[in-house]
Amino acid sequence: MKKIFNTYTSALAALFLVASCAPKEQDYEVLNSTADFGKYVAIGNSLSAGFADGGLYLEGQKVAFPNLIAAQMQQIGGGSFTSPFFSESQANGSGYLRLAALTNGVPTTENVTTNLAIRGMSPGNTPLYTKYEGTEINNLGVPGMRLDMAFAPRVGSAAGNPYFERLLVGNDTETTYFGYSTTKQHTFFSFWLGNNDVLGYAMNGAVRTGSTTTLTEAGMFTALYNNYITALTAQQQKGVVATIPDVTSIPYFTTITQAQLAEGVRQATQGQATNVLIRTKTTVRPATPEDYFFLTLPREHLGRDTYNGVPLFGISPNNPIPDNMVLDKDEVEEVRARVNQFNAVIKQAAESKGLALVDMHDFLNKVKAGIVYNGVPINSQFIRGNAFSLDGVHLTPIGNAIVANQFIEAINQKFNASIPRVDVTQYSGVRMPN
């Protein structure tokens, strides 16, 4: 989904947007399910792990949507479900962002840096996290995991993905995530990989700077995805898979608009400049409303300051907003086309293997427009939209609860199950400052 070590900055909070409705909570009649929930495992990336607010920490882990699904499964006889939680003494895990103030709609965030679960540094000077030493786990979500990387050796090494490395025993560096996640003797699975095969590229402005910022080729994605699902269903196990969202459905890409930037430049230059200039793959040009700017954009420098040693940031042809800070309209179309290709693969795999399908692409586009879910207004606006956390990518507790219900409803429909829905009113959005 991103370079997993990024620290996210804040952006202006937007107003509420409320529209449409979702079903009310209801009791389920106990049915004769065709799926066995005796041993449920969740395979995925940061969304499955409970990553939120730019970090992985205990509070977020506890409300990860697979944990919520498992708790509801247990009400109808499902098995136990173990997650690789950080300890209470190291509850802040990797560290994360919290909202320190919200003044006239403008947020101020701060980094939480106490009670971390960091045991040292990697050869690349990135954190290594305290090894998980509990029993075998069911929530296998690993922040930063891509479908292509799931098949690569040494991803779990000290030089690889630290969130995967903390789950492996001792100095095991050769186990692939694919091998790790397909040998758990599961009876049921959820599978939501593939987001990072698009999102890392999009969040770097469609600039390839390494393996985490590459756009996976459609042919490779097809082969790997089908290989994975074939392995997970080798013993006729049932499961649920999810489609990949449109990147423009999340506030990381939608909070800062071209119109806001142009107004900021106008004020900064006392009307001498009104256009924001961006660098694309081929030229420098004025930004348009069809270009998407990142939540992390240092817009306080626009039109005012020297940035990277060059004056007039964002308004001079010699110092435009760089390519890796904006997803221009042509790159948006490229990414959307690849997402559509990936989602066609996912839907075909679900149909051919008899799996439940959650169309998160469609659902998060509805959230972007605004819904009311069980009386709670939900949209994709930053901070006040309830669904997304302070990093603009990952879910709040209530966002996780709603996503859990999307999975539950798909499972119930496909497998004649009676898993009760999560009461989303028991979960919060972004925590406001005291």
Long-range contacts (C-beta under 8 A, 24 or more apart in sequence): 1-45, 1-46, 1-47, 1-143, 1-144, 1-195, 1-196, 1-199, 1-200, 1-203, 1-393, 2-144, 2-196, 2-199, 2-200, 2-203, 2-212, 2-393, 3-144, 3-200, 3-203, 3-204, 3-212, 3-213, 4-46, 4-143, 4-144, 4-161, 4-162, 4-163, 4-212, 5-126, 5-127, 6-54, 6-296, 7-54, 7-97, 7-111, 8-53, 8-54, 8-97, 8-109, 8-295, 8-296, 8-390, 8-391, 8-392, 9-109, 9-295, 9-296, 9-298, 10-97, 10-107, 10-108, 10-109, 10-295, 10-390, 11-107, 11-251, 11-255, 11-256, 11-295, 11-297, 11-382, 11-392, 12-105, 12-106, 12-107, 12-255, 12-256, 12-260, 12-382, 13-102, 13-105, 13-106, 13-107, 13-381, 13-382, 13-383, 13-384, 14-255, 14-381, 14-382, 14-383, 14-384, 14-385, 15-381, 15-384, 16-370, 16-377, 16-379, 16-381, 16-384, 16-385, 17-369, 17-370, 17-377, 17-379, 17-381, 17-385, 18-370, 18-371, 18-372, 18-377, 18-379, 19-369, 19-370, 19-371, 19-372, 20-366, 20-369, 20-370, 20-371, 20-372, 21-371, 21-372, 22-371, 22-372, 22-373, 22-374, 24-374, 25-374, 25-421, 25-423, 26-421, 27-420, 28-412, 28-418, 28-419, 28-420, 29-418, 30-76, 30-418, 31-416, 31-417, 31-418, 32-416, 33-76, 33-415, 33-416, 33-417, 33-418, 34-238, 34-415, 34-416, 34-417, 35-187, 35-188, 35-238, 35-411, 35-414, 35-415, 35-417, 36-187, 36-188, 36-237, 36-238, 37-73, 37-76, 37-77, 37-78, 37-79, 37-187, 37-188, 37-417, 37-419, 38-78, 38-79, 38-187, 38-188, 39-79, 39-138, 39-184, 39-185, 39-186, 39-187, 39-188, 40-66, 40-69, 40-70, 40-73, 40-78, 40-79, 40-81, 40-138, 40-186, 40-187, 40-188, 40-189, 40-190, 41-138, 41-139, 41-140, 41-181, 41-184, 41-186, 41-188, 41-189, 41-190, 42-66, 42-69, 42-70, 42-138, 42-139, 42-140, 42-141, 42-189, 42-190, 43-140, 43-141, 43-181, 43-189, 43-190, 43-191, 43-192, 43-193, 43-232, 44-140, 44-141, 44-142, 44-145, 44-190, 44-191, 44-192, 44-193, 45-141, 45-142, 45-143, 45-144, 45-145, 45-146, 45-192, 45-193, 45-195, 45-196, 46-141, 46-142, 46-143, 46-144, 46-145, 46-394, 47-141, 47-192, 47-195, 47-394, 47-395, 47-403, 48-139, 48-140, 48-141, 48-190, 48-192, 49-139, 49-141, 49-142, 49-143, 49-163, 50-83, 50-141, 50-400, 51-143, 51-394, 52-96, 52-389, 52-390, 52-391, 52-394, 52-395, 52-396, 53-96, 53-97, 53-98, 53-389, 53-390, 53-391, 53-394, 54-96, 54-97, 54-389, 54-390, 54-391, 55-92, 55-93, 55-94, 55-95, 55-96, 55-97, 55-112, 56-86, 56-93, 56-94, 56-96, 56-143, 56-163, 57-86, 57-91, 57-92, 57-93, 57-94, 57-95, 57-96, 57-112, 58-85, 58-86, 58-87, 58-88, 58-91, 58-92, 58-93, 59-91, 60-96, 60-389, 60-394, 61-85, 61-86, 61-93, 63-397, 63-400, 63-401, 63-427, 64-139, 64-141, 64-400, 65-395, 65-400, 65-401, 65-403, 65-404, 65-407, 66-138, 66-139, 66-141, 66-190, 66-404, 67-139, 68-400, 68-401, 68-404, 68-422, 69-190, 69-404, 69-407, 69-408, 69-419, 70-138, 70-139, 72-404, 72-408, 72-419, 72-420, 72-421, 72-422, 73-419, 75-419, 75-420, 76-417, 76-418, 76-419, 76-420, 78-419, 79-187, 80-138, 81-138, 81-139, 82-134, 82-135, 82-136, 82-137, 82-138, 82-139, 83-137, 83-138, 83-139, 84-132, 84-134, 84-137, 84-139, 84-166, 84-167, 85-134, 86-117, 86-130, 87-117, 87-130, 89-115, 90-115, 90-116, 90-117, 90-130, 91-115, 92-116, 92-117, 93-117, 93-129, 94-118, 94-127, 94-129, 96-390, 97-390, 97-391, 98-390, 98-431, 98-433, 99-383, 99-390, 99-430, 99-431, 99-432, 99-433, 100-433, 101-433, 102-383, 102-432, 102-433, 107-382, 107-383, 107-390, 109-390, 122-158, 122-159, 122-162, 123-158, 123-159, 124-159, 126-162, 127-162, 128-158, 128-162, 128-165, 128-166, 129-162, 129-163, 129-165, 129-166, 130-166, 131-166, 132-166, 132-167, 136-184, 137-167, 138-184, 140-167, 140-180, 140-181, 140-184, 142-167, 142-177, 144-196, 144-212, 145-177, 145-193, 145-196, 146-193, 146-194, 146-196, 146-197, 146-200, 146-212, 146-216, 147-193, 147-194, 147-196, 147-197, 147-216, 147-221, 147-224, 147-225, 147-228, 148-197, 148-214, 148-216, 148-220, 148-221, 148-224, 149-177, 149-211, 150-176, 150-177, 150-178, 150-181, 150-193, 150-224, 150-228, 151-176, 151-177, 151-178, 151-224, 151-227, 152-176, 156-180, 178-227, 178-228, 178-231, 182-228, 182-231, 182-232, 186-232, 186-237, 187-237, 187-238, 188-237, 188-238, 188-239, 189-232, 189-237, 189-239, 189-240, 190-239, 190-240, 190-241, 190-242, 190-407, 191-228, 191-229, 191-232, 191-239, 191-240, 191-241, 191-242, 192-241, 192-242, 192-360, 193-225, 193-228, 194-221, 194-225, 194-244, 194-342, 194-346, 195-244, 195-245, 197-221, 197-342, 198-244, 198-247, 198-335, 198-338, 198-339, 198-342, 199-247, 199-393, 201-335, 202-247, 202-253, 202-327, 202-331, 202-335, 203-252, 203-294, 203-393, 204-324, 205-294, 205-322, 205-323, 205-324, 205-325, 205-326, 205-327, 205-328, 205-331, 206-281, 206-323, 206-327, 206-328, 206-331, 206-334, 206-335, 207-323, 207-324, 209-324, 215-334, 215-335, 215-338, 216-338, 218-338, 218-341, 218-342, 218-345, 221-341, 221-342, 221-345, 222-345, 225-342, 225-345, 225-346, 225-349, 226-345, 226-349, 229-349, 229-353, 229-355, 230-353, 233-353, 233-355, 238-354, 238-355, 238-356, 238-415, 239-355, 239-356, 240-355, 240-356, 240-357, 240-358, 240-407, 240-410, 240-411, 240-414, 241-346, 241-349, 241-350, 241-355, 241-356, 241-357, 241-358, 242-346, 242-357, 242-358, 242-359, 242-360, 242-407, 243-342, 243-343, 243-346, 243-347, 243-357, 243-358, 243-359, 243-360, 243-361, 243-362, 244-339, 244-342, 244-343, 244-346, 244-360, 244-361, 245-339, 245-360, 245-361, 245-364, 245-365, 246-336, 246-339, 246-361, 246-364, 246-365, 247-327, 247-332, 247-335, 247-336, 247-339, 248-292, 248-332, 248-336, 248-368, 249-361, 249-364, 249-365, 249-367, 249-368, 249-380, 250-364, 250-380, 250-388, 250-392, 250-393, 251-295, 251-380, 251-381, 251-382, 251-385, 251-388, 251-392, 252-294, 252-295, 252-391, 252-392, 252-393, 253-292, 253-293, 253-294, 253-295, 253-327, 253-392, 254-292, 254-368, 254-380, 255-295, 255-381, 255-382, 255-392, 256-293, 256-294, 256-295, 256-297, 256-299, 257-289, 257-293, 258-287, 258-288, 258-289, 258-291, 258-293, 259-289, 261-287, 261-293, 261-299, 261-302, 261-314, 262-287, 264-299, 264-302, 264-303, 265-302, 265-303, 265-314, 265-315, 268-302, 268-303, 268-304, 269-303, 269-315, 273-303, 273-315, 275-315, 276-302, 276-314, 276-315, 276-321, 277-314, 277-315, 277-316, 277-317, 277-320, 277-321, 278-320, 278-321, 278-323, 278-326, 278-328, 279-320, 279-321, 279-322, 279-323, 280-323, 280-328, 280-330, 281-323, 281-330, 281-331, 284-317, 284-320, 287-321, 287-326, 288-329, 290-328, 290-329, 290-332, 291-326, 291-327, 291-328, 291-329, 291-332, 292-326, 292-327, 292-328, 292-332, 293-321, 293-325, 293-326, 294-325, 294-326, 294-327, 295-382, 295-391, 295-392, 296-325, 297-321, 297-325, 297-326, 354-414, 355-414, 356-407, 356-410, 356-411, 356-413, 356-414, 356-415, 357-410, 357-414, 358-406, 358-407, 358-410, 360-403, 360-406, 363-406, 373-402, 373-424, 374-423, 374-424, 374-425, 375-425, 376-424, 376-425, 378-402, 383-430, 384-429, 384-430, 385-429, 386-429, 386-430, 387-429, 389-430, 390-430, 396-427, 396-428, 396-429, 396-430, 397-427, 397-428, 397-429, 398-424, 398-427, 398-428, 398-429, 399-429, 400-427, 401-426, 401-427
